Amino acid sequence: MNILGIGNAIVDVICKVEDDFLAVNGLIKSTMKLVDEKEFKQLLSSLKIERTIAGGSVANSIVGLSQLKNEVSFIGKISDDKLGNEYEKGLMDEKVKYYYKKKTESTPTGTCLILITPDSERTMCTFLGIAGKISPSDIDETCIKESKLVFLEGYLWDEGEPKAAFDKALKLSNKSAMSLSDKFCVDRHKKEFFDLVKNKLDITFANEQEIMELIDAKTFDDVINFGKILNKLLVITRSDKGSVVISGSETVECEAHKNLKIVDLTGAGDLFAAGFLHGYTNKMSNKECLQKGTEMASKIIQKIGARLD
């Protein structure tokens, strides 16, 4: 097995909204808010669903890697309900090996409402459901040990059982990578995330906002200096400024693709990570890894949702 993803197994529900919908519902554009089941249903009640997909940040990356002909697998907690069954089938249809035995739970399968505004930005309201209750017993040890790299998401990190599951996966992994996921996620877990990045991860993915929040950077030069001292792989996306990978004394940049017809930024970071990890596991140079990540992200933002086909 090349790459194992461990993340929140979330069914993405994609809807188009106007900016005033966010304002009326007290939502901050381009962020992810955790909601309960009641609030989720209330938000969805007045909206038209464009598409539903077996999602979650790392799951999106894993599907992207599968589409690039990599051998991949995924662990994420679902319930044996309608959405859970759809989720499992959705991943298996994408040739992803799913290492989780679902059972009927008192809490339903997780769902994420992805609200796309006219500027193509996406704002997410996530009801984690059973996905947020992943525990060490859900982690398949053999699958981790047989994988070259384990890819985790910051969204998965939470005190209690999820943190214990996260720690177990890191301890057993041959190589580990993580996405910081979201600025608010970094805010909530800054001390723990800093420790992960500094001491436990081989590769960290972040956007500019997330990494600057993590290290309290004043300028992007602070980020470059941090990356050099870190002496691991720090991969940063900078929107229209392109992307950067810092590996010890080496800093490599890649320009963003220009003149794209952007329709939805959902999954841009996820597919960027897929492209980069494809390059990394296939022994490409850091520059080639960035280029493959940029290519994948450029394709996905010209479509609705986080699937290339």
C-alpha positions as CSV (number, residue, x, y, z in Angstrom):
1,M,0.0,0.0,0.0
2,N,1.4,3.4,-0.9
3,I,-0.7,5.9,1.1
4,L,-3.3,5.5,3.9
5,G,-5.6,8.4,4.7
6,I,-7.2,8.8,8.1
7,G,-9.8,11.5,8.4
8,N,-13.3,12.5,9.1
9,A,-15.7,10.5,6.9
10,I,-18.1,13.2,5.9
11,V,-20.8,13.3,3.2
12,D,-20.4,16.6,1.4
13,V,-23.7,18.4,0.5
14,I,-23.0,21.2,-2.0
15,C,-25.3,24.2,-2.3
16,K,-25.0,27.6,-4.0
17,V,-25.9,30.6,-1.9
18,E,-25.7,34.4,-2.0
19,D,-23.5,36.4,0.4
20,D,-26.5,37.6,2.4
21,F,-27.3,33.9,3.3
22,L,-24.0,33.8,5.2
23,A,-24.7,37.2,6.9
24,V,-28.2,36.2,8.0
25,N,-27.0,32.9,9.5
26,G,-23.9,34.4,11.2
27,L,-21.4,32.5,9.0
28,I,-17.9,33.7,8.3
29,K,-16.9,33.2,4.6
30,S,-14.2,30.7,3.8
31,T,-14.2,29.0,7.2
32,M,-15.6,25.8,8.7
33,K,-18.1,25.9,11.5
34,L,-19.1,22.9,13.6
35,V,-22.9,22.6,14.0
36,D,-25.3,20.2,15.6
37,E,-27.8,18.1,13.7
38,K,-30.6,20.5,14.3
39,E,-28.7,23.6,13.0
40,F,-27.5,21.5,10.0
41,K,-31.1,20.6,9.1
42,Q,-32.3,24.2,9.6
43,L,-29.6,25.6,7.3
44,L,-30.3,23.0,4.6
45,S,-34.1,23.4,4.8
46,S,-34.2,26.4,2.4
47,L,-31.5,25.4,0.0
48,K,-31.3,23.5,-3.3
49,I,-28.7,20.6,-3.2
50,E,-26.4,20.7,-6.2
51,R,-24.5,17.5,-5.4
52,T,-23.6,15.0,-2.6
53,I,-20.2,13.3,-2.5
54,A,-18.3,11.0,-0.2
55,G,-16.0,13.7,1.2
56,G,-13.9,14.9,4.1
57,S,-10.6,16.6,3.5
58,V,-8.2,13.7,3.5
59,A,-10.7,11.4,1.7
60,N,-10.8,14.0,-1.1
61,S,-7.0,13.8,-1.3
62,I,-7.0,10.0,-1.2
63,V,-9.5,9.8,-4.1
64,G,-7.3,12.3,-6.1
65,L,-4.3,10.0,-5.5
66,S,-6.4,7.0,-6.6
67,Q,-7.3,8.8,-9.8
68,L,-3.6,9.3,-10.4
69,K,-3.2,5.5,-10.3
70,N,-1.7,5.2,-6.8
71,E,-2.6,2.4,-4.5
72,V,-4.5,4.0,-1.6
73,S,-6.7,3.2,1.4
74,F,-8.8,5.1,3.9
75,I,-9.9,4.9,7.5
76,G,-12.9,7.0,8.6
77,K,-15.8,6.3,11.0
78,I,-19.4,5.9,9.5
79,S,-22.6,4.5,10.8
80,D,-24.5,1.6,9.0
81,D,-27.1,4.1,7.7
82,K,-28.2,5.4,4.3
83,L,-25.5,8.1,4.1
84,G,-22.9,5.7,5.6
85,N,-23.6,3.1,2.9
86,E,-23.5,5.7,0.2
87,Y,-20.2,7.0,1.6
88,E,-18.6,3.5,1.6
89,K,-19.8,2.8,-2.0
90,G,-18.5,6.2,-3.1
91,L,-15.0,5.5,-2.0
92,M,-15.0,1.9,-3.3
93,D,-16.2,3.1,-6.7
94,E,-13.0,5.3,-6.7
95,K,-10.8,2.2,-6.1
96,V,-10.0,3.3,-2.5
97,K,-9.6,0.4,-0.1
98,Y,-11.8,1.2,2.9
99,Y,-10.4,-0.2,6.2
100,Y,-13.4,0.4,8.5
101,K,-16.1,-2.1,9.5
102,K,-19.2,-0.1,9.9
103,K,-22.0,-0.9,12.4
104,T,-25.3,0.7,13.4
105,E,-24.5,3.6,15.7
106,S,-26.7,5.8,17.9
107,T,-25.1,8.8,16.1
108,P,-25.5,9.2,12.3
109,T,-22.9,9.4,9.6
110,G,-21.3,12.9,9.5
111,T,-22.3,15.5,6.9
112,C,-20.8,18.8,5.7
113,L,-22.9,21.6,4.1
114,I,-20.6,23.3,1.6
115,L,-22.0,26.8,0.7
116,I,-20.6,28.3,-2.5
117,T,-21.0,32.0,-2.9
118,P,-20.8,33.8,-6.3
119,D,-17.1,34.6,-5.8
120,S,-16.5,30.8,-5.8
121,E,-15.5,30.8,-2.1
122,R,-16.8,27.9,0.0
123,T,-18.0,28.2,3.6
124,M,-18.6,24.9,5.5
125,C,-21.0,23.9,8.2
126,T,-20.1,20.5,9.5
127,F,-22.1,18.1,11.6
128,L,-19.4,15.6,12.5
129,G,-21.8,12.8,13.6
130,I,-20.1,9.5,14.2
131,A,-17.0,10.7,12.3
132,G,-15.9,12.8,15.2
133,K,-16.0,9.8,17.6
134,I,-13.1,7.9,16.0
135,S,-11.2,5.9,18.6
136,P,-7.9,3.9,18.7
137,S,-9.8,0.6,18.2
138,D,-11.0,2.0,14.8
139,I,-7.4,2.2,13.6
140,D,-6.2,-0.8,11.6
141,E,-2.6,-1.4,12.8
142,T,-1.6,-3.7,10.0
143,C,-2.8,-1.3,7.3
144,I,-0.7,1.5,8.9
145,K,2.4,-0.6,9.1
146,E,2.1,-1.8,5.5
147,S,1.6,1.8,4.2
148,K,4.6,3.9,3.0
149,L,2.9,7.1,4.3
150,V,-0.1,8.0,6.5
151,F,-1.9,11.2,5.7
152,L,-4.0,12.8,8.5
153,E,-6.1,16.0,8.7
154,G,-6.2,18.6,11.4
155,Y,-10.0,18.4,11.5
156,L,-9.7,15.0,13.0
157,W,-7.8,16.2,16.1
158,D,-9.9,16.6,19.2
159,E,-9.4,15.8,22.8
160,G,-10.2,12.3,24.1
161,E,-10.7,9.3,21.7
162,P,-9.9,11.1,18.4
163,K,-6.6,12.4,19.8
164,A,-5.7,8.9,21.0
165,A,-6.5,7.5,17.6
166,F,-4.4,10.2,16.0
167,D,-1.5,9.5,18.3
168,K,-1.7,5.8,17.6
169,A,-1.6,6.3,13.9
170,L,1.4,8.6,14.2
171,K,3.3,6.1,16.4
172,L,2.8,3.2,14.0
173,S,3.4,5.1,10.7
174,N,6.5,4.8,8.5
175,K,6.1,8.4,7.3
176,S,3.5,10.8,8.3
177,A,1.9,13.9,6.7
178,M,-0.9,16.2,7.9
179,S,-2.9,19.1,6.7
180,L,-3.5,21.9,9.2
181,S,-7.1,22.1,7.7
182,D,-8.4,25.5,8.7
183,K,-7.4,28.7,10.5
184,F,-10.0,28.2,13.3
185,C,-8.8,24.6,13.7
186,V,-5.3,26.0,14.2
187,D,-6.7,28.5,16.7
188,R,-8.3,25.7,18.7
189,H,-5.3,23.4,18.9
190,K,-2.3,25.8,18.4
191,K,0.0,24.3,21.0
192,E,-0.7,20.7,20.0
193,F,-0.4,21.4,16.3
194,F,2.9,23.2,16.8
195,D,4.2,20.2,18.6
196,L,3.0,17.9,15.9
197,V,4.6,20.0,13.1
198,K,7.9,20.4,15.0
199,N,8.4,17.0,16.5
200,K,6.1,14.3,14.9
201,L,5.3,14.9,11.3
202,D,7.5,14.4,8.2
203,I,5.3,16.6,5.9
204,T,3.0,19.5,6.9
205,F,0.5,21.0,4.4
206,A,-0.9,24.5,5.2
207,N,-2.2,27.6,3.5
208,E,-0.5,30.9,4.2
209,Q,-3.2,32.0,6.7
210,E,-2.9,28.7,8.7
211,I,0.9,28.6,9.0
212,M,1.1,32.3,9.9
213,E,-1.5,31.7,12.6
214,L,0.4,28.6,13.9
215,I,3.7,30.4,14.4
216,D,2.4,33.9,15.0
217,A,4.3,35.2,11.9
218,K,4.3,38.9,11.1
219,T,5.5,38.4,7.5
220,F,5.9,35.4,5.1
221,D,9.7,35.7,5.6
222,D,9.0,34.5,9.2
223,V,7.4,31.4,7.7
224,I,10.4,30.7,5.4
225,N,12.8,31.0,8.3
226,F,10.6,28.7,10.5
227,G,10.6,26.1,7.6
228,K,14.4,26.2,7.3
229,I,14.9,25.6,11.1
230,L,12.1,22.9,11.0
231,N,14.2,20.9,8.6
232,K,11.3,18.8,7.4
233,L,8.9,19.2,4.4
234,L,6.7,22.3,4.9
235,V,4.3,22.8,2.0
236,I,2.4,26.0,1.7
237,T,-0.3,27.2,-0.7
238,R,-0.6,30.9,-1.2
239,S,-3.7,31.2,-3.5
240,D,-2.8,33.4,-6.5
241,K,0.8,33.7,-5.3
242,G,1.3,30.1,-6.0
243,S,2.9,27.6,-3.6
244,V,6.1,27.0,-1.7
245,V,7.9,24.0,-0.3
246,I,10.7,24.5,2.3
247,S,13.0,21.6,3.0
248,G,15.9,22.6,5.2
249,S,18.0,25.2,3.4
250,E,16.1,24.6,0.1
251,T,13.1,26.8,-0.7
252,V,11.2,26.0,-4.0
253,E,8.4,28.1,-5.4
254,C,5.7,27.3,-8.1
255,E,3.5,29.9,-9.8
256,A,-0.3,29.5,-9.8
257,H,-2.0,28.8,-13.1
258,K,-3.4,32.0,-14.6
259,N,-6.7,32.8,-16.4
260,L,-8.7,29.9,-15.0
261,K,-12.5,29.9,-15.0
262,I,-12.9,29.4,-11.2
263,V,-16.4,28.0,-10.2
264,D,-15.7,26.5,-6.8
265,L,-12.7,26.5,-4.5
266,T,-13.9,23.3,-2.6
267,G,-11.2,20.7,-2.5
268,A,-8.4,23.0,-3.9
269,G,-6.1,22.3,-1.0
270,D,-7.1,18.6,-0.8
271,L,-6.3,18.0,-4.5
272,F,-3.1,20.1,-4.2
273,A,-2.0,17.7,-1.4
274,A,-3.0,14.7,-3.6
275,G,-0.8,16.0,-6.5
276,F,2.1,16.8,-4.2
277,L,2.0,13.4,-2.4
278,H,1.7,11.6,-5.8
279,G,5.0,13.3,-6.7
280,Y,6.6,12.6,-3.4
281,T,5.8,8.9,-3.3
282,N,6.9,8.6,-6.9
283,K,10.2,10.2,-6.1
284,M,9.8,13.4,-8.1
285,S,11.7,16.6,-7.2
286,N,10.2,19.1,-4.8
287,K,9.5,21.4,-7.8
288,E,7.8,18.6,-9.7
289,C,5.7,17.8,-6.6
290,L,4.5,21.5,-6.4
291,Q,3.8,21.5,-10.2
292,K,1.6,18.3,-9.9
293,G,-0.2,19.8,-6.9
294,T,-0.8,23.0,-8.7
295,E,-2.1,21.1,-11.8
296,M,-4.6,19.1,-9.7
297,A,-5.8,22.2,-7.7
298,S,-6.2,24.2,-11.0
299,K,-8.4,21.4,-12.4
300,I,-10.7,21.1,-9.4
301,I,-11.4,24.8,-8.9
302,Q,-12.9,24.8,-12.4
303,K,-15.6,22.2,-11.3
304,I,-18.3,22.0,-8.7
305,G,-17.2,19.8,-5.8
306,A,-14.0,18.0,-4.9
307,R,-14.0,15.2,-7.6
308,L,-12.2,15.5,-10.9
309,D,-14.8,13.2,-12.6
